[in-house]
Amino acid sequence: MKNTFIGAPIERREDLRFLRGRGEYVDDLAPNGVLYAVILRSSVAHGRIKSIDTAAALKIPGVHTVITAKDMPGGPPIIPMRLQPLPEFKPFEQPVIAHDKVRYVGEPLAVVLATSAAIGEDALEAIAVEIDDLDPVGSREAAAKNKSLLFEPAGSNRSLVFHARKGDADAAFANAPYVRRERLKTGRHYGLTMEPRGVMAEWDAAKGRLTVSGAAKVPFFNRRILAKQIGLPEDSIEMIENDVGGGYGARGEFYPEDFLIPFAARHVNRPVKWIEDRRENLMAMNHARETEADIEIACERDGTIIGLRGEVHTDMGAYMRTNGAVGARNVVQFMAGPYRVPHVKLDSLLWMTNKTPVGTYRGPGRFESSFYIERLLDMVAEDLGIDRVDLRRRNLVASAEQPYPIASVQPTNANDQYDSGDYREALERCLTEIGWAEKSKLQGKLIDGRYHGFAVGCFVEGGAAGPKESARLAVNDDGTITVFMGSSAVGQGVETVFAQIAADALEIPMDRIRHVYHGSTNTVSDGYGAYHSRSIVMGGSAVLDATKNFHAAIREAGAKKLGCDASDIKIGEDRVSGPGGKSFALAELAGLTAEGAFLNHKHTYSYGTHAAHITVDAQLGEVRIVDYVVVQDVGRIVNPLTLRGQVIGSLVQGLGGAMLEHLQYDDHGQFLTGTLADYLLPTAGDFPNLRCFVTDNHPSPINPLGAKGAGEGGIVAAGGVMANAVANALQSFGAQPRQLPLTPTYIWELVQAGQRQAAE
């Protein structure tokens, strides 16, 4: 029966309860006596707080209390970095509530607790806030001048510079026969989730226990932060996930509300619930992606890449948040993508501005860096008169070169290498599936009023962040098995895929896995959550280890029951057998449990190719996708059905960032895109012609499953591919997109500029 479920296209178990309306989200929780929290947020981007007067708000019927920084003994706690916790970031970390200065529109100033959210919102209007305006830092250019400082003691608006290095780039460029330099930039957008965030906290004073619902992504890490901030032992706090409508890297990090709501519940000794509205979500949840690159590529005349060098400026917003440095590091570490680049000298400069702080969003840094390298490659191909597909073939890392070292990054001392794969194989498959040889002959042609464009781009996706993941198996009263996970569920379908892995490892039917439980910090000894495409590799491998320990525990228990050696015990589907025909039902061992873990400090790298066929209306700047194909190799496929959903879902998000989504501010730091009428998202009608093909031809050598992370590959190459497709469609106008998103206005402006240049 072994290996019958891994690799099978099994429909998601969790979907049935969602489709029946039986999911349980934080807003579904309504314990007796609950108070509703509403947060007063700053309308000023940069200023010194003079006073916050809550007296009038407290007189409103239904308002229980108003909490400000002065209610926190010792002052508001500071939220620490989760990833890259460098000492240089300490001066720029965020307090849970503003107390001396405000640094972005949306920063919390006070928390109103009321008997309804509506009453709480009315009370916000009665709070009198006096803030002395300071000059806003509205861009990275303004930040670099250091005329107005977000953090005066730091003496600078630059928090850090990441240095990515490989080989000797300066020497390589000095002798290069061809060099091209470009300035390119990506827009600010983020991982908008289906429903906004929410937190509910309940304090049991008698037991000294705090229960926090609404945790996601990294509940164990968040529990450690909260325990330290609120002065409780970790085991006195239970974090419960609940269902969420996607995470995308943004949801589930430790935000100010993750302290404010538990603090409020303990402060008033009543349950407190906070549910974010969409405007709050747009201006308070982590932003991402805003970068500008000034980079050079050096090549031989035959197109062989010699090196990359330059600077990337990253807009970090007002504070360094828990995972905010990841994208800024990745954009220089992975700019070479899947290509063989022997010499790299890239710096990422992190600038603090009066905007919402940034964090990760699906494919952090890789979406941006792929746009940069893929645009450069098409420009190189045009300059050198080389076919753009042949240029990529020539420079892709070969299978024989794996494992392939990439640029190291300081000051984090990040050294990494790609683990396995045949990148050219994925390229050729993608070209075949889209019919490149014939269809690309339409390149640049005007047919029925629309210009046809084609583009191809290759990518790598990192996964399997360590250092550890945990899992536990237990026997239920009816002899079925429950799997408890340290990994989190943020929409990836883990209840299904972990059941497949466990059923195969236990050699039992999948329906014998009654439940995969991922919902509480009380169920396993430790957990590391869901990020960096790690769940299958780390969590799945932990399930394998737990299964081994579980079988050993059953044999030991069976030997005691049947009076034999553990080696004589045989474990069946629902019975345990020993010598002489003796046996008993597995249900008799109800409560037996065993935990396992997988420790790992290496990363996996899935990879693949995108290809697009688009048309452009040059008069309107409107783009339509005729066909879009993604081919991705993921090492080993656990469930091709859920995997394809991940690829297509992430591709749609990538296309949204490439074509539509743009979080905008004015020069005074005022947020301009506060509704979904202003911040445009892709709908089903926007991108109907998307296809993906997933393969598992090259397993990863670093984990027992051979799997690689695969939740982000669809998003990584979308920006570069769409920009190249537009450039190629509008080649008769000399259009060269140098920024994202590719809005109709921007495309129209490129066309107009081309026409003016031609007229001159």
Secondary structure, 3 states (H helix, E strand, C coil): CCCCCCCCCCCCCCHHHHHCCCCCCHHHCCCCCCEEEEEEECCCCCEEEEEEECHHHHCCCCEEEEECHHHCCCCCCECCCCCCCCHHHHHHECECCCCCEECCCCCEEEEEEECCHHHHHHHHHHCEEEEEECCCCCCHHHHHHCCCCCCHHHCCCEEEEEEEEECCHHHHHHCCCEEEEEEEEECCECCCCCCCCEEEEEEECCCCEEEEECCCCCHHHHHHHHHHHHCCCHHHEEEECCCCCCCCCCCCCCCHHHHHHHHHHHHHCCCEEEECCHHHHHHHCCEECCEEEEEEEEECCCCCEEEEEEEEEEECCCCECCCCCHHHHHHHHCCCCCECCCEEEEEEEEECCCCCCECCCCCCCHHHHHHHHHHHHHHHHHHHCCCHHHHHHHHECCHHHCCEECCEEECCCECCEECCCCHHHHHHHHHHHHCHHHHHHHCCCEECCEEEEEEEEEEEEEECCCCEEEEEEEECCCCCEEEEECCCCCCCCHHHHHHHHHHHHHCCCHHHEEEEECCECCCCCCCCCCCCCCHHHHHHHHHHHHHHHHHHHHHHHHHHHHCCCHHHCEECCCEEECHHHCEEEHHHHCCCEEEEEEECCCCEEEEEEEEEEEEEECCCCEEEEEEEEEEEECCCCCCHHHHHHHHHHHHHHHHHHHHCCCCCECCCCCECCCCCCCCCCCCCCCCCCEEEEEECCCCCCCCCCCCCCCCCHHHHCHHHHHHHHHHHHCHHHCCCCCECCCCHHHHHHHHHHHHHHHHC
